[in-house]
Amino acid sequence: MTAPALPSRDLHGHGASPPRASLPNGARAIVSLVVNLEEGAEWAVSDGDALAEGMAEVRSVVEPGRWDQGTEQQFAYGVRAGVWRILRALDEHRRLATFWMCGRAVERSPALARAIVAAGHEGACHGWRWRTCADYDDVDAERRDLLRSIAAIEAATGERPLGFFCRGSESRWTRGLLREAGFAYSSNGLDDDLPYWDAPPGERPLLVVPYAFDSNDMKFFHPNGFVRADDMVDYVRDAIDELLREGEAGCPKLLNLGFHLRIVGRPGRFAAFRRILALLDGYGDRVWTPRRIDLARHWAGAFPPPA
């Protein structure tokens, strides 16, 4: 099959007159809480992969291609310990989140995925492996993995995922496959503060609920990122305050907060998660924290796709 042409870049989006959304309870900003369930879907030599995942707490000293027990255990910490801290805190603060779930991670921890969705959180699709879709060589391979991931999440949780986000970048085929499989939204959009429609001629419009990496706990792993818990808390507070100013002026926008079980689930960084939830409590109804599927439905109702 001939690969489709790359889409033209949209450098302007909503422009100077973005949509002015009316939010529940008169909220003036949207904050999306996202938690990643990836553990068990990363690259691991013990799972037959040629190389081990390279992004972890420290730079591994294990020679590439050899079994890296230490990195595997750092990932396992997320589902052995970190997730329970996160779920307890979300329950205590009565907040619902979207969990981006890799299909293979769900297949290996089905009871955990089931508990997450049973608590009211959204189980969205994060691909089969923790990999970028950009490295798929053909549409059939990507389709197989997407359908495999959908099936694993639905079998474990009883709910079909309607949202999607992959590591890195979508491929040329990804959005076509999402349309084909009936997804409500993609979050592989790092270019806006508001949702927007991707509507190529002759194709079903697909809502893009954008994401961001600036307020992501993975920055604890980067030298130019967060070091102490309050580094992230202060950054989030500044972002919310700025968006509230814009919302009070009539244009509420979206802030994305991304977390990982193995990162913010560690005690020293969990303080950031707990303090951010307390911060959100302090804003009351001025900040709306929907699951991403709820935001997608709200947006689609208020701003229907182009005819």
Long-range contacts (C-beta under 8 A, 24 or more apart in sequence): 1-138, 1-139, 1-140, 3-139, 3-172, 3-173, 4-172, 4-173, 4-176, 5-172, 6-172, 7-200, 10-191, 13-191, 13-192, 13-196, 14-192, 14-194, 14-196, 18-193, 18-194, 18-251, 18-253, 19-194, 19-302, 19-303, 20-250, 20-251, 20-252, 21-194, 21-251, 21-252, 21-298, 21-299, 21-302, 21-303, 22-302, 23-252, 23-288, 23-298, 24-288, 24-290, 24-298, 25-285, 25-288, 26-285, 27-247, 27-252, 27-285, 27-286, 27-287, 27-288, 28-243, 28-244, 28-247, 28-248, 28-252, 28-286, 28-287, 29-240, 29-243, 29-244, 29-246, 29-247, 29-252, 29-253, 29-254, 29-255, 29-283, 29-286, 29-287, 29-288, 30-252, 30-253, 30-254, 30-255, 30-287, 30-288, 30-289, 30-290, 30-295, 31-240, 31-254, 31-255, 31-257, 31-280, 31-287, 31-288, 31-289, 32-98, 32-209, 32-254, 32-255, 32-256, 32-257, 32-289, 32-290, 32-292, 32-295, 33-90, 33-95, 33-96, 33-97, 33-98, 33-257, 33-259, 33-289, 34-97, 34-98, 34-99, 34-100, 34-211, 34-256, 34-257, 34-258, 34-259, 34-292, 35-86, 35-97, 35-98, 35-99, 35-100, 35-121, 35-259, 35-260, 35-261, 36-99, 36-100, 36-126, 36-258, 36-259, 36-260, 36-261, 37-79, 37-83, 37-99, 37-100, 37-101, 37-102, 37-105, 37-106, 37-109, 37-112, 37-113, 37-116, 37-126, 37-261, 38-75, 38-78, 38-100, 38-102, 38-105, 38-126, 38-130, 38-260, 38-261, 39-75, 39-76, 39-78, 39-79, 39-105, 39-109, 39-261, 39-262, 40-75, 40-76, 40-79, 40-102, 40-104, 40-105, 40-108, 40-109, 41-102, 41-103, 41-104, 41-105, 41-108, 41-126, 41-127, 41-128, 41-129, 41-130, 42-75, 42-129, 42-130, 43-129, 43-130, 43-131, 44-68, 44-71, 44-72, 44-75, 46-72, 53-130, 55-218, 55-221, 56-221, 57-221, 74-262, 75-262, 77-261, 77-262, 77-265, 77-266, 78-260, 78-261, 78-262, 78-263, 78-265, 79-105, 79-109, 79-112, 79-261, 81-265, 82-261, 82-262, 82-263, 82-264, 82-265, 82-266, 82-270, 83-112, 83-116, 83-261, 83-265, 85-265, 85-267, 85-270, 85-273, 86-259, 86-261, 86-264, 86-265, 86-270, 86-273, 87-115, 87-116, 87-119, 89-270, 89-273, 89-274, 89-277, 90-119, 90-121, 90-277, 91-119, 92-277, 93-277, 93-278, 93-280, 93-281, 95-277, 95-280, 95-289, 96-120, 96-121, 96-122, 96-289, 96-290, 96-291, 97-121, 97-122, 97-291, 98-122, 98-124, 98-163, 98-291, 98-292, 98-293, 99-123, 99-124, 100-124, 100-125, 100-126, 100-165, 101-125, 101-126, 101-153, 101-161, 102-126, 102-127, 102-128, 102-129, 102-130, 102-149, 103-127, 103-128, 103-145, 103-148, 103-149, 103-150, 103-151, 103-152, 103-153, 104-128, 104-129, 104-149, 104-152, 105-130, 106-149, 106-152, 106-153, 106-156, 106-157, 107-152, 107-156, 110-152, 110-155, 110-156, 111-156, 113-153, 113-156, 113-157, 114-156, 114-157, 114-158, 116-157, 117-157, 117-158, 117-159, 118-157, 121-291, 122-163, 122-291, 122-292, 122-293, 122-294, 123-153, 123-157, 123-159, 123-161, 124-161, 124-162, 124-163, 124-164, 124-165, 124-187, 124-292, 124-293, 125-149, 125-150, 125-153, 125-161, 125-163, 125-164, 125-165, 125-183, 126-164, 126-165, 126-166, 126-167, 127-164, 127-166, 127-167, 128-152, 130-167, 131-166, 131-167, 131-168, 132-166, 132-167, 132-168, 132-169, 133-166, 133-168, 133-169, 133-170, 133-171, 133-174, 134-168, 134-169, 134-170, 134-171, 135-171, 136-171, 136-173, 139-173, 139-176, 139-177, 142-171, 142-173, 142-174, 142-177, 143-173, 143-177, 143-180, 146-177, 146-178, 146-181, 147-181, 150-181, 162-293, 162-296, 163-187, 163-209, 163-292, 163-293, 163-296, 164-188, 165-211, 175-206, 176-203, 178-206, 179-203, 179-204, 179-206, 184-293, 184-296, 184-297, 184-300, 185-209, 185-292, 185-293, 185-296, 187-211, 187-292, 193-243, 193-253, 193-254, 193-255, 194-253, 194-254, 195-254, 195-295, 195-296, 195-299, 195-303, 197-303, 197-305, 197-306, 199-305, 199-306, 205-305, 205-306, 207-296, 207-299, 207-300, 207-305, 209-254, 209-292, 209-295, 209-296, 209-299, 210-254, 210-256, 211-256, 211-258, 212-255, 212-256, 212-258, 213-258, 215-239, 215-255, 215-256, 215-257, 215-258, 216-256, 216-257, 216-258, 216-259, 217-258, 217-259, 217-260, 217-263, 217-264, 217-269, 217-272, 217-273, 218-258, 218-260, 218-263, 220-263, 220-264, 220-269, 221-263, 226-272, 229-268, 229-269, 229-270, 229-271, 229-272, 229-275, 230-271, 230-272, 230-275, 231-272, 232-269, 232-272, 232-276, 233-272, 233-275, 233-276, 233-279, 236-276, 236-279, 237-279, 240-279, 240-283, 240-287, 244-283, 244-286, 244-287, 247-286, 254-295
